Amino acid sequence: MPEKDPAEDQAAQAAEPGKSATASGGFASPAGDTSAATRPPAPRTALTGTTATTARPPAPAPAARPPAAPGQPAWASGSSWPAPQPVWSPEVWPLTRDGAPPRVLLAAVAAGGIGAATLVTDRLGLGIVLAATAVLGAALATRPHTLRHRQVAFAALTLALTSVAAIRSAGWLVGLCLLGAVLTGILSVTAGRTWTGLGLGALSPLTAPLRTFTWTVRGTSRLKRRRFPVVRALLVAAVSLTLLTIFGALFAGADPVFAELVGNLLPRPEPGPGVGRVVLFAFAAGVALLAATLAHQAPDFDALAPTTRPTRPRLEWAIPLTALNLLFAGFVGVQLVVLADGDRYVRRTAGLTYADYARQGFWQLLAVTALTLLVIAVVVRIAGRATRGDRIALRTLLGLLCLLSALVVASALRRMWLYEDAYGFTRLRVLVQAVELGLGVVFGLIAVAGLRLEARWLPRAVLATGALTLLGLAALNPDGFIADHNVTRYERTGRIDVGYLSGLSADAIPALDRLPEPRRACALGPLLYDLPDHEPWYSANLSRSRARDLPVGPC
């Protein structure tokens, strides 16, 4: 019989992939199987001796995804809409598939309504306190788990810092307190413990908007599937609002006192058809949803904190610390000599007045304080504690450095006080004094942590110290403090900068009222001119209300 061509054999095998290939010594393989262990060796052609390629069946087409249900988000239904990619790994910040519970959505709507009704864009007051309370309530009161103690503490600091807007009128002070309130509010919902957790937690709102959007959309989709009576609730609210409007207008027309009371309670309309109120509603509701997302899906940024640290032998950190302590001790000794001899020693050695000596040294000492904190942080990180001698050396050297740093802080505060006594008090000088005092408290906290060699509480304590420093500054009433001391200095020396004092806030008006005429009128006139004759309750402020009815003559 004529010999078969191997090419024909190959074509027959390709046409019947399920047939046994006994001629080539292989095993039968099911169609579509490409495993190298079960595929028969390919025949070689008679002419070239090369391996012939076998025809493979085409890959099956991917199955089509089911269409999204009405009202359901596309990424939750398995459609082709890509799911939002998380920035953090699931171990750090899991991307939940659940939607926002109905209580969160209702709380966010309530926070938006309170924000639209009480926030004003020109003068902050009681309204921002109410709006902040509503936002924190929407985030923390709706949580399924019990709040931790640190969350309650940071939430209390947030409300206290926000309340400064209803008490003080100085814009720079209110702005600093509101920035601090934003930071403590974020930390109250993220609940970090370490420096890594607190730092990344403070930045978490930057990566949370997309997560908040998907969580909210899924929550509203669930409400639709559960046939939540949204339309009925809106209808009841509309009927109630209509009844209140009709009967309220009738009562207001019948009694002028009632009309004035209602006018004070309701927000004043702004230019445009309520556009400003709609924007405020969206802003407050969005912030509430963002805070609720962070509270219900709390990230665990503490898991990213380094668990191991490179340690160095004792001599490598003890020698630099000892040298630094000797330098600090020499400086503190000079300060004690200056304190004992005063102006005569400064004139004899430096050729400066005491006020110039104080002015030149404060900013350098402030930089020394900040750099010392950095040195301590590095030493705590790299110092070995394997032996008892290591621990004793670390406690001794760090404790001595903290003590000497506290004395440097005291020297800086004294220098600034002497400078202010000679040249007057300003906002910047009072602020940097408060910062320096807060840094002194931080040195005390570090000393306590060094004695115990345990500092898990230190990051939260340092941040709480910053918030308490702002609250202490607000309790001091810096504008009133500045005005009071400058008026006292005027009574003693006859020198005063009326132009600077007239640029302070209403917090300074009670102290400036002590000035004799015509300086009193020149200082109070610009301040009283900026005050409105009347304010609604939601923009009420204690300082402005006290100063509003004060009489003033011409300058």
Phi, psi and omega in degrees: 000148179292143181286140182283142176285132178301332179294323177294322177301318181295319180295324179293321178294322179293327180286330179237081184291340181272354184279148180291137179260070185284335183293330182261005177079015182265187178242152179293139178232144180293158182296137178086355180279126181245020182291136181291336183286333185247353182282132178291151178296136182288140179291156179260141181286152182288332186274312187254340183076007180272160181285130178279142179276138180262146180283129179255146178292147180294151180291142180295144179289145179295143181291141180287139179282150180292149180292157180289143176289155180300131179081357181265137179298145187297321184287343179270349187259356181085015178279186183283354177295124183290139177288147178296131183277125180289144177284323183258157179290155181300333179291330181271313183217089183297143177265099185287151177266356180281158176261172180294132179296157179301327180294327178291316180297317179294320178295323178293320176297319178296318177297321176297320178295319179294318178297318179293330183272336189242339182280140175234152186268344185260318183228121179278150180196222184296332184299322182289333175294316178295319179295318178296321177296320179294320180294315178295323178296319178296331182273313189266323183288341180265002181293143178284344183249161179290142180288145174280162182297321181292330176293318178296319181296314180292326176294320177296319176297323179298313180293323178294318178293323178292328182294343178300329180295337179268355183245311183260154183249350181292118184297322181293323179289316179296321178297316178297319181293323178291323174297317175297324179294323177298317180294311180294328177295318177297317181291335178289335179262335179273332172059048176282162181238318184268172176299322178295314180295319180290318181294312178290329176296322178295332179266357185299328177299341179289333181251004184266345183302316179296319177298319178296319181297311181295321179296319181291317181296319178295323178295317177293327176295322177295323177298321179293319180292329178276001182058043177297132187286065180292315182296319180294320179296319177295323178295317178297317179297320180293319178295317179297317180296322179295316179297317179296322180293314183294307183289327176296319178296321178295316179294322179294324177289335181276335185221115180296327180294317177296323179297320178293322178296316179295322178297326178286327183284325184276145177292144179287137179292141179260166179302141182095163183281064177071019182296319180298319179291325177295319178296317178296322177298312181297320181295311182294318179294320178296318178296321179296318178294321178297315179295322179293325177298315179294327181283320182279329179243061187296125177285150178253070180289344176297337178293340179273353180293139180295132181268336178242152180224142177286128181253150179243155178299163187299317184296330184290336176246338181287322180295311176300322179294320179297317178298319179294321177297320178296320178295316178298319181297320177297319179294317179297323177298319177296322180295325178293322177295317179296320179295326182282322186261337173070220190297326183295320180293320181294316180295324184286325186260321185252346181070026181239159169285163182296324180292317177296322177299318180292319182295321183289334188265340190295311186293326176294320179291328175296319176295321177299319180298314181294317180294327178296321176299322178294318178298316180298318180299319180292317182296316179299329182286322189255349185289130176282146182228031185289322184251166179294325178296322177298316183292320179294317179297318180295315179298317184292310184291319179290321177298318178294320179294321178295320178297312179295325177294323176297323176292325175295320176299316178298321177295319179295319179295321178294319178300315181294323179296318178295321179295318178294324179295331181273324187243357179101167183259139175227169180296316182297318182294320178293321181295314182291331174295319178295320178296315180297321178294320176297322177295325175298320177295322178298321176299321177297319178296320179295321178297318178296317179295325179292323178294324181271345186052038179211121189223033177295333181273348189296315180302316179292325179293322179294316179294321177296325177297319177298317178294319179292329175297317177296319178295321176296322177295321177293322177294328177293334185061075189301319179296319176293322178297317180296313181296319182297315182287328176289325175293319176298318177296324178294320179294334181270323187246341184081011181247133179200147178256091183293325180299319178291317183293329179288348176267003177283184183263182178296344177298335184271353187298316179301323179286321180290341178294345179280347182292148175283157176288148003269003181296327178299312181295323180291328180278323184273336185304306179297327181291315180288333180293328181280349182278136176287153179292331182209144178230141174291166186296327185283349172246022182295141180218134186295314182296317180293323180292326179289327186266354190294320187264016182283126180283148179213141180265185179286149179276000000 
